Amino acid sequence: MEQMRTRVRSFIVDTFLFGDGSDLEDATSFLELGIVDSMGILELINFLESDFGLVIHEEDLVPENFDSIDQVLAFVARKGGAYKTKSAAG
Amino acid sequence: MDITPAFSPDWLRLDPAEETARICERLRAQLLSPLHRRGLVLGVSGGVDSAVTAALAVRAIGGKRVFALSMPERHSDPDTMRLSALVADRLGLSCHLEEITGILEAAGFYRRYDEAVRRVIPEYGDGWSSKLVVDARSENTGFQLFALVARHPDGDLLQKQLPLQAYLEIVAATNFKQRIRKMLEYYHADRLNYAVAGTPNRLEFDQGFFVKGGDGLADVKPIAHLYKSQVYQLASYLEVPDEIINRPPTTDTYSLAQGQDEFYFALPLAQLDLCLYGKNHSVPAAAVAAAAALSPERVEQVYREIDSRRKGTRYLHQHPLLAAQVPEIAADQITVQHLPAVAGSAIHRPE
């Protein structure tokens, strides 16, 4: 779980914050921070599908699943996702 | 006793003669200063927005000083040229044709577009047509996601969800069209010493439904403060041909016919007009809901979507951001100081 948390955090910080995650806590709302819009959601979905092997369906697309690191991790856990190591991910 | 009139489309009624006179006066003043240009160039598409803008331009400065351009390409609706010519004819303008297929080919548009589509439909190629639509997954999510609808040469339709990269590449390629058209408008504006008139209505301007450096680029935008229904009111007053007034708004951007409300707005424009007006004037959602035949919950959702799109497209309106001030060149002052204090002052609410 900690490895997943580190990976999600790293993705968010690298993708949306240009590497500066000083204001980002695990419960910080992406929406309130203004970092995830429709395009950001697509990027996040792409990341979760490729790195965690998830298949994200229409019913999953609610802000509550994607609005913080904690929420993303809870969503991944509910969906039974597992972090793919680099070798496993190919 | 509450004597406030119920919210209705009548709240968006304006005095078309008064509004026309006001816009024409502004256009003349803007051309004199700060633009210092002798006329206006505009692209006409056969749609009501460009028809009204052209009619206003002719009223403001005379047809001799208005240069209308029709810029179809391989995927354009065949009606585009015919209706553009119809508008020009009604206004006594000659409509100059610039066919942009060759430029698009040279820029690699058709190849790039097809390659992007093949990310989701590998067999896509000659004989196919396609368009973007708002993905049904977007409803009730607060996000806007897109899907690709493609028509097989034998007529079968299929729809695919668009992953990020395919979506970005399709949009990036398609934006060539608006930018090439604008390049040609400025070519003619430069050689004539004219300014370029943009044709967005308020919904498009407010919600960022334009391409930066493409149809978003202009020296004047005479109808950007007008709700779509107000554009139609002016269209009737300015005697725009009925065929154009009655034509459903399209993007005329994709090879498969695409309505604006299935690509970007996800709500018929008449309803969105009421929602945007209601939101801008703090009309309670329940009152807008009754007028727009929507549920109050849906109107609240539309209000949130309006905010979301404003936020997401704000950068489209921005001047280039500088790392430090250049006080000698105050871009904001140049554009803002010439605006009237109250835009849309000719709007009359029912008593």
HADDOCK unambig.tbl for C-alpha pairs under 7 A between the chains (distance, minus, plus):
assign (segid A and resid 37 and name CA) (segid B and resid 312 and name CA) 6.85 0.50 0.50
assign (segid A and resid 38 and name CA) (segid B and resid 143 and name CA) 5.04 0.50 0.50
assign (segid A and resid 38 and name CA) (segid B and resid 144 and name CA) 5.51 0.50 0.50
assign (segid A and resid 38 and name CA) (segid B and resid 145 and name CA) 6.77 0.50 0.50
assign (segid A and resid 42 and name CA) (segid B and resid 164 and name CA) 5.63 0.50 0.50
assign (segid A and resid 43 and name CA) (segid B and resid 164 and name CA) 6.46 0.50 0.50
assign (segid A and resid 58 and name CA) (segid B and resid 137 and name CA) 5.00 0.50 0.50
assign (segid A and resid 61 and name CA) (segid B and resid 141 and name CA) 5.95 0.50 0.50
assign (segid A and resid 62 and name CA) (segid B and resid 141 and name CA) 4.98 0.50 0.50
assign (segid A and resid 63 and name CA) (segid B and resid 141 and name CA) 6.59 0.50 0.50
